[in-house]
């Protein structure tokens, strides 16, 4: 049961993060900073809540699978998903706080730079989620 939940959470996290990285954020950047900020500011908090929940539940489920004899690969899954949360708290949180700041104007060159940097870091989260999913599927 825990393994299935870990796979489900890793898959949903990976899919959501991949969509944001490959489709949504790409479209934001191509629409220009005014549109990007207008979409990012209301959308990001909802995505953050969804993705952090998936990563945490997935990590805890993977730990439970490992503890109940699932093998060390489940510990790897747990570390990858928990690592996404830690990575977000340490490196991405300052960026999204700056992007959510109403004082940041769309015509400020810093807005574009922050959006691009956020996108690059989000790609790393997406890849970690995909790696967690692949390890979990291979461990099944």
N, CA, C and O atoms as CSV, one atom per row, in Angstrom:
chain,resi,resn,atom,element,x,y,z
A,1,UNK,N,N,0.819,-1.181,0.000
A,1,UNK,CA,C,0.000,0.000,0.000
A,1,UNK,C,C,0.877,1.264,0.000
A,1,UNK,O,O,0.628,2.185,-0.778
A,2,UNK,N,N,1.907,1.313,0.874
A,2,UNK,CA,C,2.775,2.488,0.927
A,2,UNK,C,C,3.542,2.673,-0.379
A,2,UNK,O,O,3.737,3.799,-0.838
A,3,UNK,N,N,3.974,1.565,-0.974
A,3,UNK,CA,C,4.708,1.657,-2.239
A,3,UNK,C,C,3.820,2.251,-3.326
A,3,UNK,O,O,4.259,3.101,-4.101
A,4,UNK,N,N,2.581,1.805,-3.378
A,4,UNK,CA,C,1.650,2.338,-4.384
A,4,UNK,C,C,1.406,3.828,-4.170
A,4,UNK,O,O,1.346,4.596,-5.130
A,5,UNK,N,N,1.267,4.230,-2.920
A,5,UNK,CA,C,1.061,5.644,-2.616
A,5,UNK,C,C,2.293,6.465,-2.989
A,5,UNK,O,O,2.166,7.565,-3.525
A,6,UNK,N,N,3.479,5.937,-2.709
A,6,UNK,CA,C,4.714,6.636,-3.069
A,6,UNK,C,C,4.821,6.795,-4.585
A,6,UNK,O,O,5.204,7.856,-5.078
A,7,UNK,N,N,4.481,5.743,-5.314
A,7,UNK,CA,C,4.521,5.812,-6.783
A,7,UNK,C,C,3.506,6.827,-7.295
A,7,UNK,O,O,3.810,7.630,-8.177
A,8,UNK,N,N,2.302,6.786,-6.737
A,8,UNK,CA,C,1.268,7.731,-7.156
A,8,UNK,C,C,1.720,9.175,-6.913
A,8,UNK,O,O,1.603,10.027,-7.795
A,9,UNK,N,N,2.231,9.438,-5.719
A,9,UNK,CA,C,2.669,10.803,-5.387
A,9,UNK,C,C,3.849,11.240,-6.251
A,9,UNK,O,O,3.883,12.372,-6.734
A,10,UNK,N,N,4.816,10.342,-6.446
A,10,UNK,CA,C,5.970,10.676,-7.287
A,10,UNK,C,C,5.528,10.935,-8.726
A,10,UNK,O,O,6.028,11.851,-9.379
A,11,UNK,N,N,4.596,10.131,-9.213
A,11,UNK,CA,C,4.097,10.316,-10.575
A,11,UNK,C,C,3.339,11.616,-10.743
A,11,UNK,O,O,3.538,12.339,-11.719
A,12,UNK,N,N,2.466,11.911,-9.785
A,12,UNK,CA,C,1.707,13.160,-9.859
A,12,UNK,C,C,2.623,14.374,-9.700
A,12,UNK,O,O,2.474,15.370,-10.408
A,13,UNK,N,N,3.571,14.282,-8.762
A,13,UNK,CA,C,4.530,15.376,-8.592
A,13,UNK,C,C,5.326,15.581,-9.868
A,13,UNK,O,O,5.458,16.701,-10.360
A,14,UNK,N,N,5.851,14.489,-10.395
A,14,UNK,CA,C,6.672,14.563,-11.599
A,14,UNK,C,C,5.885,15.137,-12.767
A,14,UNK,O,O,6.399,15.968,-13.516
A,15,UNK,N,N,4.655,14.702,-12.922
A,15,UNK,CA,C,3.822,15.213,-14.009
A,15,UNK,C,C,3.517,16.693,-13.862
A,15,UNK,O,O,3.610,17.457,-14.823
A,16,UNK,N,N,3.151,17.090,-12.652
A,16,UNK,CA,C,2.835,18.509,-12.414
A,16,UNK,C,C,4.071,19.382,-12.599
A,16,UNK,O,O,4.014,20.425,-13.250
A,17,UNK,N,N,5.184,18.948,-12.025
A,17,UNK,CA,C,6.415,19.734,-12.137
A,17,UNK,C,C,6.888,19.798,-13.586
A,17,UNK,O,O,7.322,20.846,-14.063
A,18,UNK,N,N,6.800,18.673,-14.273
A,18,UNK,CA,C,7.197,18.652,-15.680
A,18,UNK,C,C,6.336,19.563,-16.532
A,18,UNK,O,O,6.844,20.276,-17.397
A,19,UNK,N,N,5.032,19.541,-16.289
A,19,UNK,CA,C,4.122,20.422,-17.034
A,19,UNK,C,C,4.466,21.884,-16.783
A,19,UNK,O,O,4.533,22.687,-17.714
A,20,UNK,N,N,4.681,22.216,-15.529
A,20,UNK,CA,C,5.022,23.606,-15.200
A,20,UNK,C,C,6.323,24.009,-15.891
A,20,UNK,O,O,6.414,25.089,-16.474
A,21,UNK,N,N,7.329,23.136,-15.822
A,21,UNK,CA,C,8.629,23.461,-16.422
A,21,UNK,C,C,8.585,23.542,-17.941
A,21,UNK,O,O,9.115,24.480,-18.537
A,22,UNK,N,N,7.953,22.560,-18.560
A,22,UNK,CA,C,8.026,22.446,-20.018
A,22,UNK,C,C,6.947,23.220,-20.767
A,22,UNK,O,O,7.130,23.561,-21.936
A,23,UNK,N,N,5.832,23.499,-20.110
A,23,UNK,CA,C,4.726,24.153,-20.808
A,23,UNK,C,C,4.388,25.511,-20.187
A,23,UNK,O,O,4.516,26.549,-20.836
A,24,UNK,N,N,3.962,25.490,-18.940
A,24,UNK,CA,C,3.439,26.703,-18.322
A,24,UNK,C,C,4.495,27.800,-18.182
A,24,UNK,O,O,4.261,28.938,-18.588
A,25,UNK,N,N,5.640,27.469,-17.618
A,25,UNK,CA,C,6.651,28.509,-17.414
A,25,UNK,C,C,7.236,28.972,-18.747
A,25,UNK,O,O,7.550,30.151,-18.916
A,26,UNK,N,N,7.377,28.062,-19.674
A,26,UNK,CA,C,7.849,28.432,-21.018
A,26,UNK,C,C,6.894,29.454,-21.618
A,26,UNK,O,O,7.330,30.456,-22.185
A,27,UNK,N,N,5.581,29.204,-21.497
A,27,UNK,CA,C,4.587,30.136,-22.046
A,27,UNK,C,C,4.646,31.482,-21.323
A,27,UNK,O,O,4.523,32.537,-21.944
A,28,UNK,N,N,4.834,31.431,-20.004
A,28,UNK,CA,C,4.963,32.687,-19.243
A,28,UNK,C,C,6.095,33.537,-19.798
A,28,UNK,O,O,5.915,34.723,-20.078
A,29,UNK,N,N,7.249,32.928,-19.953
A,29,UNK,CA,C,8.418,33.671,-20.416
A,29,UNK,C,C,8.203,34.244,-21.810
A,29,UNK,O,O,8.622,35.366,-22.093
A,30,UNK,N,N,7.553,33.479,-22.678
A,30,UNK,CA,C,7.336,33.950,-24.043
A,30,UNK,C,C,6.232,35.001,-24.138
A,30,UNK,O,O,6.166,35.733,-25.125
A,31,UNK,N,N,5.383,35.085,-23.148
A,31,UNK,CA,C,4.322,36.090,-23.146
A,31,UNK,C,C,4.823,37.436,-22.639
A,31,UNK,O,O,4.154,38.455,-22.813
A,32,UNK,N,N,5.989,37.444,-22.016
A,32,UNK,CA,C,6.554,38.685,-21.495
A,32,UNK,C,C,6.391,38.789,-19.993
A,32,UNK,O,O,5.534,38.127,-19.407
A,33,UNK,N,N,7.212,39.616,-19.372
A,33,UNK,CA,C,7.224,39.682,-17.916
A,33,UNK,C,C,5.908,40.157,-17.289
A,33,UNK,O,O,5.559,39.711,-16.196
A,34,UNK,N,N,5.184,41.038,-17.948
A,34,UNK,CA,C,3.921,41.514,-17.361
A,34,UNK,C,C,2.916,40.364,-17.258
A,34,UNK,O,O,2.282,40.177,-16.220
A,35,UNK,N,N,2.778,39.603,-18.335
A,35,UNK,CA,C,1.867,38.455,-18.331
A,35,UNK,C,C,2.406,37.378,-17.392
A,35,UNK,O,O,1.641,36.760,-16.651
A,36,UNK,N,N,3.711,37.154,-17.421
A,36,UNK,CA,C,4.312,36.119,-16.574
A,36,UNK,C,C,4.048,36.385,-15.102
A,36,UNK,O,O,3.645,35.485,-14.365
A,37,UNK,N,N,4.273,37.603,-14.680
A,37,UNK,CA,C,4.026,37.939,-13.273
A,37,UNK,C,C,2.541,37.889,-12.938
A,37,UNK,O,O,2.160,37.453,-11.851
A,38,UNK,N,N,1.701,38.334,-13.872
A,38,UNK,CA,C,0.252,38.316,-13.636
A,38,UNK,C,C,-0.257,36.886,-13.477
A,38,UNK,O,O,-1.205,36.654,-12.727
A,39,UNK,N,N,0.347,35.937,-14.159
A,39,UNK,CA,C,-0.061,34.533,-14.036
A,39,UNK,C,C,0.636,33.859,-12.871
A,39,UNK,O,O,0.020,33.072,-12.153
A,40,UNK,N,N,1.902,34.153,-12.673
A,40,UNK,CA,C,2.693,33.493,-11.630
A,40,UNK,C,C,2.144,33.808,-10.240
A,40,UNK,O,O,2.012,32.914,-9.404
A,41,UNK,N,N,1.829,35.057,-10.000
A,41,UNK,CA,C,1.460,35.493,-8.653
A,41,UNK,C,C,0.222,34.788,-8.106
A,41,UNK,O,O,0.266,34.361,-6.952
A,42,UNK,N,N,-0.867,34.634,-8.833
A,42,UNK,CA,C,-1.993,33.886,-8.257
A,42,UNK,C,C,-1.838,32.367,-8.408
A,42,UNK,O,O,-2.362,31.607,-7.593
A,43,UNK,N,N,-1.126,31.928,-9.442
A,43,UNK,CA,C,-1.018,30.498,-9.700
A,43,UNK,C,C,-0.003,29.777,-8.844
A,43,UNK,O,O,-0.215,28.628,-8.456
A,44,UNK,N,N,1.097,30.443,-8.549
A,44,UNK,CA,C,2.180,29.761,-7.845
A,44,UNK,C,C,1.784,29.242,-6.463
A,44,UNK,O,O,2.111,28.099,-6.145
A,45,UNK,N,N,1.096,30.024,-5.627
A,45,UNK,CA,C,0.750,29.490,-4.297
A,45,UNK,C,C,-0.087,28.210,-4.361
A,45,UNK,O,O,0.073,27.322,-3.523
A,46,UNK,N,N,-0.967,28.114,-5.339
A,46,UNK,CA,C,-1.773,26.886,-5.486
A,46,UNK,C,C,-0.892,25.713,-5.912
A,46,UNK,O,O,-1.019,24.610,-5.381
A,47,UNK,N,N,-0.005,25.956,-6.864
A,47,UNK,CA,C,0.898,24.892,-7.322
A,47,UNK,C,C,1.834,24.464,-6.198
A,47,UNK,O,O,2.118,23.277,-6.037
A,48,UNK,N,N,2.311,25.430,-5.426
A,48,UNK,CA,C,3.211,25.124,-4.308
A,48,UNK,C,C,2.534,24.206,-3.305
A,48,UNK,O,O,3.142,23.241,-2.841
A,49,UNK,N,N,1.292,24.492,-2.965
A,49,UNK,CA,C,0.568,23.662,-1.998
A,49,UNK,C,C,0.381,22.243,-2.525
A,49,UNK,O,O,0.567,21.275,-1.789
A,50,UNK,N,N,0.018,22.122,-3.779
A,50,UNK,CA,C,-0.189,20.805,-4.374
A,50,UNK,C,C,1.117,20.022,-4.442
A,50,UNK,O,O,1.178,18.868,-4.017
A,51,UNK,N,N,2.149,20.646,-4.973
A,51,UNK,CA,C,3.403,19.931,-5.170
A,51,UNK,C,C,4.099,19.594,-3.850
A,51,UNK,O,O,4.667,18.511,-3.712
A,52,UNK,N,N,4.059,20.497,-2.895
A,52,UNK,CA,C,4.712,20.185,-1.617
A,52,UNK,C,C,3.990,19.048,-0.911
A,52,UNK,O,O,4.636,18.201,-0.293
A,53,UNK,N,N,2.678,19.012,-0.990
A,53,UNK,CA,C,1.922,17.910,-0.383
A,53,UNK,C,C,2.280,16.580,-1.038
A,53,UNK,O,O,2.498,15.579,-0.355
A,54,UNK,N,N,2.337,16.580,-2.355
A,54,UNK,CA,C,2.688,15.346,-3.069
A,54,UNK,C,C,4.095,14.876,-2.714
A,54,UNK,O,O,4.315,13.685,-2.494
A,55,UNK,N,N,5.043,15.802,-2.659
A,55,UNK,CA,C,6.427,15.429,-2.339
A,55,UNK,C,C,6.529,14.889,-0.915
A,55,UNK,O,O,7.215,13.895,-0.674
A,56,UNK,N,N,5.853,15.537,0.024
A,56,UNK,CA,C,5.938,15.088,1.420
A,56,UNK,C,C,5.244,13.752,1.636
A,56,UNK,O,O,5.804,12.867,2.283
A,57,UNK,N,N,4.050,13.592,1.114
A,57,UNK,CA,C,3.332,12.313,1.268
A,57,UNK,C,C,4.095,11.203,0.550
A,57,UNK,O,O,4.194,10.086,1.057
A,58,UNK,N,N,4.629,11.510,-0.622
A,58,UNK,CA,C,5.423,10.524,-1.353
A,58,UNK,C,C,6.672,10.113,-0.594
A,58,UNK,O,O,7.011,8.931,-0.539
A,59,UNK,N,N,7.355,11.087,-0.010
A,59,UNK,CA,C,8.571,10.789,0.762
A,59,UNK,C,C,8.238,9.932,1.982
A,59,UNK,O,O,8.926,8.949,2.259
A,60,UNK,N,N,7.195,10.297,2.702
A,60,UNK,CA,C,6.806,9.519,3.894
A,60,UNK,C,C,6.361,8.111,3.516
A,60,UNK,O,O,6.662,7.153,4.228
A,61,UNK,N,N,5.657,7.981,2.417
A,61,UNK,CA,C,5.238,6.654,1.963
A,61,UNK,C,C,6.436,5.812,1.542
A,61,UNK,O,O,6.478,4.608,1.797
A,62,UNK,N,N,7.400,6.445,0.903
A,62,UNK,CA,C,8.613,5.716,0.506
A,62,UNK,C,C,9.404,5.279,1.735
A,62,UNK,O,O,9.951,4.176,1.756
A,63,UNK,N,N,9.472,6.131,2.758
A,63,UNK,CA,C,10.140,5.752,4.008
A,63,UNK,C,C,9.420,4.560,4.638
A,63,UNK,O,O,10.058,3.606,5.084
A,64,UNK,N,N,8.100,4.620,4.670
A,64,UNK,CA,C,7.328,3.508,5.241
A,64,UNK,C,C,7.569,2.215,4.457
A,64,UNK,O,O,7.653,1.138,5.045
A,65,UNK,N,N,7.678,2.322,3.157
A,65,UNK,CA,C,7.966,1.142,2.325
A,65,UNK,C,C,9.350,0.599,2.637
A,65,UNK,O,O,9.539,-0.612,2.745
A,66,UNK,N,N,10.306,1.485,2.780
A,66,UNK,CA,C,11.677,1.076,3.106
A,66,UNK,C,C,11.723,0.406,4.476
A,66,UNK,O,O,12.340,-0.648,4.631
A,67,UNK,N,N,11.071,1.013,5.475
A,67,UNK,CA,C,11.079,0.475,6.836
A,67,UNK,C,C,10.427,-0.906,6.896
A,67,UNK,O,O,10.848,-1.759,7.677
A,68,UNK,N,N,9.419,-1.123,6.088
A,68,UNK,CA,C,8.711,-2.409,6.108
A,68,UNK,C,C,9.337,-3.436,5.170
A,68,UNK,O,O,8.697,-4.421,4.803
A,69,UNK,N,N,10.587,-3.202,4.787
A,69,UNK,CA,C,11.338,-4.205,4.033
A,69,UNK,C,C,11.332,-4.034,2.532
A,69,UNK,O,O,11.607,-4.984,1.798
A,70,UNK,N,N,11.026,-2.849,2.069
A,70,UNK,CA,C,10.951,-2.630,0.627
A,70,UNK,C,C,12.291,-2.526,-0.078
A,70,UNK,O,O,12.341,-2.560,-1.308
A,71,UNK,N,N,13.365,-2.402,0.662
A,71,UNK,CA,C,14.684,-2.286,0.041
A,71,UNK,C,C,15.184,-0.851,0.028
A,71,UNK,O,O,14.418,0.098,0.195
A,72,UNK,N,N,16.486,-0.720,-0.174
A,72,UNK,CA,C,17.116,0.601,-0.084
A,72,UNK,C,C,16.715,1.547,-1.213
A,72,UNK,O,O,16.853,2.763,-1.078
A,73,UNK,N,N,16.223,1.004,-2.318
A,73,UNK,CA,C,15.803,1.890,-3.398
A,73,UNK,C,C,14.650,2.791,-2.951
A,73,UNK,O,O,14.498,3.898,-3.466
A,74,UNK,N,N,13.843,2.329,-2.002
A,74,UNK,CA,C,12.752,3.167,-1.486
A,74,UNK,C,C,13.287,4.302,-0.635
A,74,UNK,O,O,12.685,5.373,-0.562
A,75,UNK,N,N,14.416,4.065,0.005
A,75,UNK,CA,C,15.064,5.158,0.730
A,75,UNK,C,C,15.541,6.224,-0.256
A,75,UNK,O,O,15.460,7.420,0.027
A,76,UNK,N,N,16.035,5.790,-1.408
A,76,UNK,CA,C,16.457,6.722,-2.451
A,76,UNK,C,C,15.262,7.554,-2.924
A,76,UNK,O,O,15.373,8.767,-3.103
A,77,UNK,N,N,14.123,6.892,-3.125
A,77,UNK,CA,C,12.904,7.603,-3.527
A,77,UNK,C,C,12.550,8.653,-2.477
A,77,UNK,O,O,12.250,9.800,-2.809
A,78,UNK,N,N,12.589,8.251,-1.212
A,78,UNK,CA,C,12.265,9.166,-0.120
A,78,UNK,C,C,13.223,10.351,-0.089
A,78,UNK,O,O,12.799,11.491,0.097
A,79,UNK,N,N,14.499,10.085,-0.268
A,79,UNK,CA,C,15.499,11.161,-0.238
A,79,UNK,C,C,15.324,12.118,-1.419
A,79,UNK,O,O,15.489,13.329,-1.269
A,80,UNK,N,N,14.995,11.582,-2.575
A,80,UNK,CA,C,14.777,12.450,-3.741
A,80,UNK,C,C,13.570,13.359,-3.515
A,80,UNK,O,O,13.635,14.559,-3.780
A,81,UNK,N,N,12.474,12.787,-3.028
A,81,UNK,CA,C,11.270,13.599,-2.813
A,81,UNK,C,C,11.443,14.577,-1.653
A,81,UNK,O,O,11.000,15.723,-1.735
A,82,UNK,N,N,12.077,14.135,-0.587
A,82,UNK,CA,C,12.342,15.055,0.532
A,82,UNK,C,C,13.354,16.112,0.099
A,82,UNK,O,O,13.280,17.264,0.527
A,83,UNK,N,N,14.292,15.716,-0.746
A,83,UNK,CA,C,15.280,16.657,-1.258
A,83,UNK,C,C,14.649,17.771,-2.071
A,83,UNK,O,O,15.130,18.903,-2.056
A,84,UNK,N,N,13.575,17.457,-2.778
A,84,UNK,CA,C,12.842,18.473,-3.531
A,84,UNK,C,C,12.306,19.539,-2.580
A,84,UNK,O,O,12.376,20.733,-2.873
A,85,UNK,N,N,11.777,19.106,-1.451
A,85,UNK,CA,C,11.229,20.051,-0.474
A,85,UNK,C,C,12.345,20.916,0.109
A,85,UNK,O,O,12.197,22.133,0.222
A,86,UNK,N,N,13.444,20.296,0.473
A,86,UNK,CA,C,14.573,21.039,1.041
A,86,UNK,C,C,15.157,22.002,0.001
A,86,UNK,O,O,15.450,23.156,0.314
A,87,UNK,N,N,15.321,21.528,-1.221
A,87,UNK,CA,C,15.823,22.357,-2.314
A,87,UNK,C,C,14.925,23.579,-2.503
A,87,UNK,O,O,15.405,24.695,-2.697
A,88,UNK,N,N,13.629,23.349,-2.442
A,88,UNK,CA,C,12.673,24.445,-2.595
A,88,UNK,C,C,12.822,25.459,-1.472
A,88,UNK,O,O,12.867,26.665,-1.712
A,89,UNK,N,N,12.897,24.963,-0.249
A,89,UNK,CA,C,12.996,25.869,0.897
A,89,UNK,C,C,14.270,26.706,0.858
A,89,UNK,O,O,14.251,27.889,1.196
A,90,UNK,N,N,15.363,26.098,0.451
A,90,UNK,CA,C,16.656,26.788,0.497
A,90,UNK,C,C,16.891,27.688,-0.720
A,90,UNK,O,O,17.312,28.834,-0.565
A,91,UNK,N,N,16.622,27.182,-1.928
A,91,UNK,CA,C,17.006,27.922,-3.132
A,91,UNK,C,C,15.841,28.580,-3.868
A,91,UNK,O,O,16.005,29.664,-4.428
A,92,UNK,N,N,14.688,27.956,-3.877
A,92,UNK,CA,C,13.592,28.509,-4.673
A,92,UNK,C,C,12.751,29.499,-3.876
A,92,UNK,O,O,12.242,30.465,-4.445
A,93,UNK,N,N,12.595,29.283,-2.574
A,93,UNK,CA,C,11.760,30.178,-1.773
A,93,UNK,C,C,12.171,31.645,-1.884
A,93,UNK,O,O,11.300,32.497,-2.058
A,94,UNK,N,N,13.453,31.976,-1.792
A,94,UNK,CA,C,13.801,33.397,-1.944
A,94,UNK,C,C,13.395,33.969,-3.306
A,94,UNK,O,O,13.022,35.137,-3.408
A,95,UNK,N,N,13.470,33.144,-4.338
A,95,UNK,CA,C,13.085,33.621,-5.672
A,95,UNK,C,C,11.587,33.864,-5.768
A,95,UNK,O,O,11.152,34.901,-6.269
A,96,UNK,N,N,10.802,32.914,-5.290
A,96,UNK,CA,C,9.367,33.136,-5.434
A,96,UNK,C,C,8.873,34.219,-4.498
A,96,UNK,O,O,7.875,34.876,-4.794
A,97,UNK,N,N,9.543,34.423,-3.379
A,97,UNK,CA,C,9.151,35.552,-2.526
A,97,UNK,C,C,9.407,36.875,-3.249
A,97,UNK,O,O,8.604,37.804,-3.165
A,98,UNK,N,N,10.521,36.948,-3.951
A,98,UNK,CA,C,10.820,38.160,-4.724
A,98,UNK,C,C,9.814,38.334,-5.867
A,98,UNK,O,O,9.388,39.453,-6.153
A,99,UNK,N,N,9.437,37.230,-6.518
A,99,UNK,CA,C,8.475,37.318,-7.615
A,99,UNK,C,C,7.069,37.670,-7.135
A,99,UNK,O,O,6.303,38.304,-7.861
A,100,UNK,N,N,6.734,37.264,-5.927
A,100,UNK,CA,C,5.415,37.573,-5.378
A,100,UNK,C,C,5.340,38.980,-4.784
A,100,UNK,O,O,4.251,39.469,-4.482
A,101,UNK,N,N,6.479,39.624,-4.618
A,101,UNK,CA,C,6.519,40.971,-4.032
A,101,UNK,C,C,5.811,41.961,-4.954
A,101,UNK,O,O,6.232,42.146,-6.095
A,102,UNK,N,N,4.749,42.594,-4.478
A,102,UNK,CA,C,4.025,43.535,-5.327
A,102,UNK,C,C,4.875,44.741,-5.755
A,102,UNK,O,O,4.526,45.431,-6.713
A,103,UNK,N,N,5.964,44.992,-5.066
A,103,UNK,CA,C,6.836,46.108,-5.436
A,103,UNK,C,C,7.660,45.800,-6.691
A,103,UNK,O,O,8.207,46.715,-7.307
A,104,UNK,N,N,7.753,44.528,-7.074
A,104,UNK,CA,C,8.495,44.158,-8.276
A,104,UNK,C,C,7.638,44.475,-9.502
A,104,UNK,O,O,6.588,43.870,-9.716
A,105,UNK,N,N,8.097,45.416,-10.283
A,105,UNK,CA,C,7.366,45.822,-11.483
A,105,UNK,C,C,7.770,44.949,-12.665
A,105,UNK,O,O,8.910,44.492,-12.756
A,106,UNK,N,N,6.836,44.728,-13.549
A,106,UNK,CA,C,7.095,43.891,-14.721
A,106,UNK,C,C,8.158,44.481,-15.629
A,106,UNK,O,O,8.870,43.739,-16.307
A,107,UNK,N,N,8.280,45.801,-15.657
A,107,UNK,CA,C,9.277,46.414,-16.524
A,107,UNK,C,C,10.665,46.481,-15.887
A,107,UNK,O,O,11.614,46.963,-16.507
A,108,UNK,N,N,10.778,46.004,-14.672
A,108,UNK,CA,C,12.079,45.941,-13.995
A,108,UNK,C,C,12.860,44.769,-14.590
A,108,UNK,O,O,12.346,43.651,-14.607
A,109,UNK,N,N,14.075,44.984,-15.076
A,109,UNK,CA,C,14.877,43.883,-15.634
A,109,UNK,C,C,15.059,42.731,-14.645
A,109,UNK,O,O,15.257,41.586,-15.053
A,110,UNK,N,N,14.993,43.030,-13.362
A,110,UNK,CA,C,15.118,41.973,-12.360
A,110,UNK,C,C,13.976,40.974,-12.457
A,110,UNK,O,O,14.158,39.802,-12.127
A,111,UNK,N,N,12.814,41.406,-12.898
A,111,UNK,CA,C,11.668,40.499,-13.013
A,111,UNK,C,C,11.965,39.376,-14.001
A,111,UNK,O,O,11.732,38.203,-13.706
A,112,UNK,N,N,12.474,39.734,-15.159
A,112,UNK,CA,C,12.811,38.725,-16.167
A,112,UNK,C,C,13.920,37.812,-15.663
A,112,UNK,O,O,13.851,36.595,-15.837
A,113,UNK,N,N,14.927,38.382,-15.051
A,113,UNK,CA,C,16.033,37.568,-14.524
A,113,UNK,C,C,15.539,36.599,-13.456
A,113,UNK,O,O,15.940,35.435,-13.448
A,114,UNK,N,N,14.680,37.057,-12.563
A,114,UNK,CA,C,14.132,36.191,-11.513
A,114,UNK,C,C,13.281,35.081,-12.111
A,114,UNK,O,O,13.379,33.930,-11.687
A,115,UNK,N,N,12.453,35.411,-13.086
A,115,UNK,CA,C,11.611,34.394,-13.736
A,115,UNK,C,C,12.459,33.322,-14.422
A,115,UNK,O,O,12.160,32.131,-14.333
A,116,UNK,N,N,13.507,33.752,-15.100
A,116,UNK,CA,C,14.381,32.779,-15.779
A,116,UNK,C,C,15.108,31.893,-14.775
A,116,UNK,O,O,15.217,30.683,-14.975
A,117,UNK,N,N,15.601,32.488,-13.703
A,117,UNK,CA,C,16.303,31.701,-12.689
A,117,UNK,C,C,15.349,30.732,-12.011
A,117,UNK,O,O,15.704,29.577,-11.779
A,118,UNK,N,N,14.142,31.186,-11.691
A,118,UNK,CA,C,13.142,30.310,-11.086
A,118,UNK,C,C,12.882,29.120,-12.005
A,118,UNK,O,O,12.772,27.986,-11.540
A,119,UNK,N,N,12.784,29.377,-13.297
A,119,UNK,CA,C,12.535,28.301,-14.258
A,119,UNK,C,C,13.654,27.273,-14.282
A,119,UNK,O,O,13.396,26.070,-14.321
A,120,UNK,N,N,14.891,27.741,-14.258
A,120,UNK,CA,C,16.031,26.802,-14.262
A,120,UNK,C,C,16.018,25.935,-12.998
A,120,UNK,O,O,16.237,24.726,-13.067
A,121,UNK,N,N,15.764,26.552,-11.867
A,121,UNK,CA,C,15.725,25.780,-10.622
A,121,UNK,C,C,14.533,24.831,-10.592
A,121,UNK,O,O,14.618,23.734,-10.040
A,122,UNK,N,N,13.435,25.253,-11.181
A,122,UNK,CA,C,12.263,24.365,-11.226
A,122,UNK,C,C,12.532,23.157,-12.113
A,122,UNK,O,O,12.003,22.076,-11.856
A,123,UNK,N,N,13.342,23.323,-13.147
A,123,UNK,CA,C,13.733,22.168,-13.966
A,123,UNK,C,C,14.436,21.120,-13.106
A,123,UNK,O,O,14.210,19.922,-13.276
A,124,UNK,N,N,15.283,21.566,-12.189
A,124,UNK,CA,C,15.980,20.623,-11.298
A,124,UNK,C,C,14.974,19.868,-10.434
A,124,UNK,O,O,15.115,18.662,-10.236
A,125,UNK,N,N,13.969,20.559,-9.921
A,125,UNK,CA,C,12.921,19.894,-9.138
A,125,UNK,C,C,12.189,18.865,-9.992
A,125,UNK,O,O,11.901,17.758,-9.538
A,126,UNK,N,N,11.898,19.238,-11.215
A,126,UNK,CA,C,11.186,18.332,-12.120
A,126,UNK,C,C,11.992,17.068,-12.376
A,126,UNK,O,O,11.449,15.963,-12.384
A,127,UNK,N,N,13.283,17.239,-12.584
A,127,UNK,CA,C,14.148,16.076,-12.827
A,127,UNK,C,C,14.267,15.191,-11.599
A,127,UNK,O,O,14.298,13.966,-11.722
A,128,UNK,N,N,14.333,15.791,-10.415
A,128,UNK,CA,C,14.385,14.998,-9.184
A,128,UNK,C,C,13.095,14.206,-9.000
A,128,UNK,O,O,13.129,13.047,-8.585
A,129,UNK,N,N,11.969,14.822,-9.305
A,129,UNK,CA,C,10.690,14.112,-9.222
A,129,UNK,C,C,10.620,12.966,-10.210
A,129,UNK,O,O,10.139,11.883,-9.878
A,130,UNK,N,N,11.103,13.201,-11.434
A,130,UNK,CA,C,11.122,12.139,-12.439
A,130,UNK,C,C,12.050,11.005,-11.999
A,130,UNK,O,O,11.716,9.831,-12.166
A,131,UNK,N,N,13.201,11.346,-11.443
A,131,UNK,CA,C,14.128,10.310,-10.955
A,131,UNK,C,C,13.468,9.501,-9.848
A,131,UNK,O,O,13.597,8.277,-9.822
A,132,UNK,N,N,12.760,10.164,-8.931
A,132,UNK,CA,C,12.075,9.448,-7.848
A,132,UNK,C,C,11.044,8.488,-8.436
A,132,UNK,O,O,10.941,7.345,-7.991
A,133,UNK,N,N,10.293,8.935,-9.417
A,133,UNK,CA,C,9.289,8.075,-10.050
A,133,UNK,C,C,9.943,6.872,-10.712
A,133,UNK,O,O,9.479,5.745,-10.537
A,134,UNK,N,N,11.000,7.091,-11.460
A,134,UNK,CA,C,11.666,5.990,-12.157
A,134,UNK,C,C,12.252,4.971,-11.201
A,134,UNK,O,O,12.141,3.766,-11.424
A,135,UNK,N,N,12.882,5.457,-10.123
A,135,UNK,CA,C,13.431,4.530,-9.108
A,135,UNK,C,C,12.297,3.749,-8.449
A,135,UNK,O,O,12.417,2.544,-8.224
A,136,UNK,N,N,11.202,4.431,-8.142
A,136,UNK,CA,C,10.056,3.750,-7.514
A,136,UNK,C,C,9.463,2.697,-8.435
A,136,UNK,O,O,9.146,1.592,-7.994
A,137,UNK,N,N,9.312,3.029,-9.699
A,137,UNK,CA,C,8.770,2.059,-10.645
A,137,UNK,C,C,9.704,0.859,-10.831
A,137,UNK,O,O,9.244,-0.277,-10.950
A,138,UNK,N,N,10.996,1.114,-10.855
A,138,UNK,CA,C,11.967,0.023,-10.998
A,138,UNK,C,C,12.008,-0.844,-9.745
A,138,UNK,O,O,12.400,-2.009,-9.812
A,139,UNK,N,N,11.611,-0.294,-8.618
A,139,UNK,CA,C,11.651,-1.035,-7.353
A,139,UNK,C,C,10.410,-1.874,-7.135
A,139,UNK,O,O,10.391,-2.728,-6.247
A,140,UNK,N,N,9.426,-1.663,-7.884
A,140,UNK,CA,C,8.146,-2.365,-7.743
A,140,UNK,C,C,8.271,-3.794,-8.069
A,140,UNK,O,O,7.288,-4.532,-8.002
